[in-house]
Amino acid sequence: MARDGKTLTRAQIAKAISRNTPITVVQAYAFADAILEHMACALERGENVKISRFGTFVQREKGRRLARNPNTGEKAVVTARRVVTFNPSDFLRQRVAGPID
């Protein structure tokens, strides 16, 4: 979530697509959903997703480990799992970098 509490949503993406192209809002929702579904399916298959000038969604295997509940101090085993991380491109990193107020 952004520092000011604002979040870009799927609905806002679809409305922006509709405003900037000759397609309807309903078609834009379907377009946005199709892109996100295609990305999710690729990640399910174990593929990374690279979007030029934006970044790469990379999968990593995290091994089983021993952890501690910070509230109770009780130890627990965290099972091995796959996680998805996002690595921004240099272009995006430069656009986002700016002074923090």
C-alpha positions as CSV (number, residue, x, y, z in Angstrom):
1,M,0.0,0.0,0.0
2,A,1.2,3.5,-0.8
3,R,2.4,5.8,2.0
4,D,-0.7,7.9,1.6
5,G,-3.1,4.9,1.9
6,K,-4.0,4.9,-1.8
7,T,-4.0,1.7,-3.8
8,L,-4.3,1.2,-7.6
9,T,-7.1,-1.4,-8.1
10,R,-8.1,-3.7,-11.0
11,A,-11.2,-1.6,-11.5
12,Q,-9.1,1.6,-11.9
13,I,-6.8,-0.2,-14.4
14,A,-9.8,-1.2,-16.4
15,K,-11.3,2.3,-16.4
16,A,-8.0,3.8,-17.5
17,I,-7.8,1.3,-20.4
18,S,-11.3,2.3,-21.4
19,R,-10.5,6.0,-21.2
20,N,-7.3,5.6,-23.3
21,T,-8.6,3.2,-25.9
22,P,-11.8,2.9,-28.0
23,I,-13.0,-0.1,-26.0
24,T,-15.9,-0.1,-23.5
25,V,-15.4,-0.4,-19.7
26,V,-16.8,-4.0,-19.8
27,Q,-14.3,-5.0,-22.5
28,A,-11.5,-3.3,-20.5
29,Y,-12.4,-5.3,-17.4
30,A,-12.2,-8.5,-19.6
31,F,-8.9,-7.3,-21.0
32,A,-7.4,-6.6,-17.6
33,D,-8.7,-9.9,-16.2
34,A,-7.3,-11.8,-19.2
35,I,-3.8,-10.3,-18.7
36,L,-3.8,-11.0,-14.9
37,E,-5.1,-14.6,-15.5
38,H,-2.4,-15.2,-18.1
39,M,0.3,-14.0,-15.6
40,A,-1.2,-16.1,-12.7
41,C,-1.2,-19.2,-14.9
42,A,2.4,-18.7,-15.9
43,L,3.4,-18.3,-12.2
44,E,1.4,-21.5,-11.4
45,R,3.4,-23.4,-14.0
46,G,6.6,-22.2,-12.3
47,E,7.5,-19.6,-14.9
48,N,8.7,-16.1,-14.1
49,V,6.8,-13.2,-15.6
50,K,8.9,-10.4,-17.1
51,I,7.3,-7.1,-18.3
52,S,9.7,-4.9,-20.2
53,R,10.3,-1.5,-18.5
54,F,8.2,-2.6,-15.5
55,G,9.8,-5.6,-13.8
56,T,9.9,-9.3,-13.2
57,F,7.8,-11.5,-11.0
58,V,10.3,-14.2,-9.8
59,Q,9.5,-17.4,-8.0
60,R,11.7,-18.7,-5.2
61,E,11.7,-21.8,-3.2
62,K,11.8,-21.2,0.5
63,G,13.0,-24.1,2.6
64,R,11.5,-25.5,5.7
65,R,12.7,-23.6,8.8
66,L,12.2,-23.2,12.5
67,A,10.5,-20.0,13.5
68,R,9.3,-18.3,16.7
69,N,5.9,-16.8,17.4
70,P,6.9,-13.2,18.5
71,N,3.8,-13.0,20.8
72,T,4.2,-16.2,22.7
73,G,7.8,-17.2,22.1
74,E,6.6,-20.6,21.0
75,K,8.7,-22.3,18.3
76,A,7.1,-23.7,15.2
77,V,8.1,-25.3,12.0
78,V,7.4,-23.3,8.8
79,T,6.9,-25.7,5.9
80,A,8.8,-25.3,2.6
81,R,6.9,-23.3,0.0
82,R,7.1,-21.3,-3.2
83,V,6.9,-17.5,-3.0
84,V,6.6,-14.8,-5.7
85,T,8.7,-11.7,-5.4
86,F,8.8,-8.6,-7.6
87,N,12.0,-7.1,-8.9
88,P,11.4,-3.7,-10.5
89,S,13.2,-2.8,-13.7
90,D,15.8,-0.1,-13.6
91,F,13.4,2.1,-15.6
92,L,10.6,1.7,-13.0
93,R,13.1,2.1,-10.1
94,Q,14.2,5.4,-11.5
95,R,10.6,6.6,-12.0
96,V,9.6,5.7,-8.5
97,A,12.7,7.0,-6.8
98,G,12.2,10.4,-5.4
99,P,12.4,12.4,-2.2
100,I,10.5,11.0,0.8
101,D,8.6,13.7,2.6
